[in-house]
Structures are given as C-alpha cells and as structure tokens.
Amino acid sequence: MNFAETIISKKMEEADPTLDTLGSDRKLLQVAYQDFTNYLKFNRNFADEETNNFDLAQKIEQLYREDPVELESFLTAWTGIWLKKWKERVKLLIGKQNQDELSKVSKTLANAESHWRKLDCKEEMIGIVASTLIKNAEICGTEILAEYLLKMELGKKIDQDVNSKEQVLAILNNALRKAREMAQSVGPLISVKIDKNYFCLLNN
C-alpha cells in the first residue's frame, strides 16, 4: 500500500471498526482510494494528462508533511461521508437475486465490450463523467459508475463508428445526462455479488 492508501485504511477502520481493509474488505479500500484520487483531481486540480495515481500518492504525502492536522481532519470527514454513501449506494447480492434484471444489463455491457476496447479516448471520457458525478455530490464508486454509464451508451451504438467525433460526443453527452440524473436518484446504484468465501473470511 502507498502512503495515501494507508491513511485512508486507517480512517475507514476508525469510522467503522468492523472493517478489515487489509483482509476481507480490501476491495472496499481499493474503491475508496480510487474515489479519493478522483475527488482530488476534481477539487484540487492535482492531475494533468501525465499524472497517475502514484504521483497523486506522493502529493498526498507531501500535503501530510506540510500540514498533518488539516489532512487528517479532511480525511476523517471525507471517509465518513464516503462510507455513508457506500451504504446508500451499494447493494450486496447473495445467491441469484435480481438475475433477470442483471442479465439485461450484462447483455448490453457485453455488446459494448469489443467497441470499448477500441475506443481511443475512454480514459478522458471516464474522467469527465466521474467529475460530473462528483460535482453533483456523488463521491462513491465514481470510476465504476462512469465506466458503466459510458458502456451502456456504447452498447446502443454497436453498429456505428464509435470513434467518430459525432458518436463520441453523443455517447459522452448521454452519459453525462444519465450521471446527473443518477446523482439525484435515491437508493442503490451499484450491485456487488458476494460469494461464500467472503462469509468464510468473516467467520474466521
């Protein structure tokens, strides 16, 4: 783990002592860290085209050295809000719940996959949609939701040249509109399938 992940892990376990961010809840930490880096990119203009998560981690460490109290306070507040959003926005699926609904979504996403791999500017598009989610106070699962929205739009245009400027703009504009609508909605937005191994880890 880098410095930023270590601090976020600590803050998450302080906010909810039942979490094991180094064990069974490792994925939760990974999502939170990705969301935090997206939040910094949006709010602090940390990133440019060449900035990656490792560079951001170094900048966070530098901030900590400059003013540890301020960063600790900020991360305590941010982590608390993020965990609250996680509980609101994530639905845990056990067994074969909602299979019909999920199969329709899975089919659209599968249709989009080959075009998604060929899409030239997908990272930039994910960043734009993630920023729109954050701007509308949706700070949890920003990367996951942004990619999902773009792929759902892409799945509707599988017979077209998705790298043409017109199609890229159409996909992006529709995804941005859906992102704003999504941020205004109430209830879960992300489904996470839990397998038996998770419960084995918890029991141990």
Protein Blocks (a to p, Z undefined) as FASTA:
>chain_A
ZZklmmmmmmmmmmmmmbcfklmmmmmmmmmmmmmmmmmmmmnomacfklcfklmmmmmm
mmmmmmmmlmmmmmmmmmmmmmmmmmmmpccdehjehklmmmmmmmmmmmmmmmmmmpmk
lmmmmmmmmmmmmmnopaghklmmmmmmmmmmmmmmmmbcfkbmklmmmmmmmmmmmmmm
mmmpgcjfbdcdddfklmmmmmZZ
